[in-house]
Amino acid sequence: MTAAMSPLPRRFEDVAHLEEVMTEPSPALVTDLAGLDGDIMVLGVGGKMGPTLARMARRAAPGKRVYGVARFSDKAVKAALQAHGVECIECDLLDRAAIARLPNVGAGVRNLVFMAGHKFGASDNASLTWMMNAGVPQMVADIFRGTRTVVFSTACVYPFVPVDGPGANESMPATPPPGDYAASCVGRERLFEYGSRRFGTPGRLVRLSYAIDMRYGVLHDVASTVNACRPLDLTMGHADVIWQGDANEQALRLLAHCTSPTSPINVTGPKHTSVRWLAGEFGRRFGRTPTFTGQEAPTAWLLDTGEAQRLFGAPRVGIETMIDWVADWVQRGGASLGKPTHFSTRDGKY
């Protein structure tokens, strides 16, 4: 019998403690991965979420090889992953020949998680944005034909929806607001869908909204702003958030819930969160009175997660726990990745 998960901590002592908790697999994930044949490869493992996802996969499936593929411009990320049993491969995903040299089905890789993409700086280098978000997916879908493929996508493929409604569900057409980033993310989905239909590749498209780590994310951005007594922009007045450990777990479990052709699924927290309310909660914990600029719009990027909840139940970590954790971390001066989410952006220019 698979052991139950450890109780959630009241706080995180340091980054090592944070990542240990964040990468603990659930019994359900262990069961799902045990039922799959083949090893696991994570393409684009070097980003904000990739290292913890790969470590979670390694802990959940110790009998499988877990490959982490990236350029690894930060060698410390590669060393840390290798220390936890992830087999790292340096690869420029813009190079088709380099992708073709990666271990694939013939080497036992039958499960692929695609996490590569380009967002910030998209407006300044549109051609790179389209190549990373659509060109690379086309190459991967072709080379890894037939391999179960879970693709990280984004809520940005949807139009803005009313903040007092249920959110966009998977049947809503992907018609995003203007901007190269959102449009190219639709391209990413379309290219993987094309490969899935042409080659019979099973997969899922994870339309993710704002995973939360102590070191970055919407909660970190709001908490840091309030703690520093800076005015908070309310232009995008609502957001959906999910604990990064829960997001990674759902993405990995989707390897056991692929469809052919591939299909989208929304992944985020079950309730829409008011940014003004968040600021008030952090202000109460910090002894600060938040100040604001702008006015809440009647629409935002918000998701209906009914399908994910049907498959997996509610996320393990609720919003109040995340707020407590982030408040404690920020107030103690915990590490930050220095990567703002720019969640208030509404014009598509990143």
Secondary structure, 3 states (H helix, E strand, C coil): CCCCCCCCCCCCCCHHHHHHHHCCCCHHHHHHHHCCCCEEEEECCCCCCHHHHHHHHHHHCCCCCEEEEECCCCHHHHHHHHHCCCEEEECCCCCHHHHHCCCCHHHCEEEEEECCCCCCCCCCCHHHHHHHHHHHHHHHHHHCCCCEEEEEEEHHHCCCEECCCCCECCCCCCCCCCCHHHHHHHHHHHHHHHHHHHHCCCEEEEEECCEEECCECHHHHHHHHHHCCCCEECCCCEECCEEHHHHHHHHHHHHHCCECCCEEEEECCCCCEEHHHHHHHHHHHHCCCCCEECCCCCEECCECCHHHHHHHCCCCCCHHHHHHHHHHHHHCCCCCCCCCCCCCCCCCCC
